[in-house]
Amino acid sequence: MRGMVPLDPQSKVSQAQFAVVYIPKRSRKRFPASCVEIMSSKKEVLAGADPLKKRYAAIVIGPSKSSEGQYIYYLDKWLTD
């Protein structure tokens, strides 16, 4: 994806992570850090997801710093049960 910092196996910059993302629609591909709650496992993320409250389970890549100076995460994939 354009603007995304590639994964770096030797550092903790832009790593794939489990997360619950608060977002009105799942059509977006990047999210501000304030909308992303990083969790340690797929099980934890699936338990924390609540589509009725617009909280979705995902694997995200980040954080990256946007050109506007905000920290953002990029969607790798949405998770389901």
C-alpha positions in Angstrom: 0.0 0.0 0.0 1.3 3.5 -0.9 2.8 5.2 2.1 3.1 2.2 4.3 6.5 1.5 5.9 7.5 -2.1 4.9 7.8 -4.7 7.5 11.2 -4.8 9.1 12.1 -8.1 10.8 15.0 -6.6 12.7 13.1 -3.8 14.4 9.6 -3.1 15.9 8.7 -0.5 13.3 5.7 -1.4 11.2 5.0 -4.9 12.6 1.8 -7.0 11.9 -0.2 -7.0 15.1 -3.6 -8.1 16.3 -6.0 -5.2 17.0 -9.6 -4.2 17.6 -10.3 -1.2 15.3 -13.1 1.3 16.0 -14.3 2.5 12.6 -17.7 3.4 11.2 -17.3 1.4 8.0 -14.8 -1.4 7.1 -14.1 0.1 3.7 -11.1 2.1 5.1 -7.6 0.7 4.7 -5.8 2.9 7.2 -6.7 4.1 10.7 -5.4 6.7 13.1 -3.7 5.2 16.2 -6.5 6.5 18.4 -8.9 4.1 16.7 -6.7 1.0 17.1 -6.4 -1.1 20.3 -3.5 -3.5 20.0 -3.9 -6.9 21.7 -1.7 -9.9 22.2 -3.7 -12.7 20.6 -6.3 -13.6 18.0 -8.5 -15.0 20.7 -8.4 -11.7 22.7 -9.1 -9.6 19.6 -12.1 -11.8 18.6 -13.5 -11.5 22.1 -13.1 -7.7 22.1 -14.7 -7.2 18.7 -18.3 -5.9 18.7 -19.7 -5.0 15.3 -22.8 -3.4 16.9 -20.4 -0.9 18.5 -18.3 -0.6 15.3 -15.4 -2.5 16.9 -13.8 -4.9 14.4 -11.1 -7.6 14.8 -8.2 -7.2 12.4 -4.5 -7.6 11.8 -2.9 -4.2 11.3 0.6 -3.1 10.2 2.2 -0.2 12.0 2.6 2.2 13.5 3.7 4.5 10.7 3.9 8.2 10.7 1.7 10.0 8.1 2.7 13.0 6.1 0.4 15.0 8.5 2.5 13.8 11.5 -0.1 11.4 12.9 0.6 7.8 13.8 -1.5 5.4 11.6 -2.0 1.7 11.1 -2.7 0.0 7.8 -5.1 -2.9 7.4 -3.6 -6.3 6.7 -6.8 -8.2 7.0 -10.1 -8.4 8.9 -10.5 -11.4 11.2 -13.7 -13.4 11.8 -14.5 -16.4 14.0 
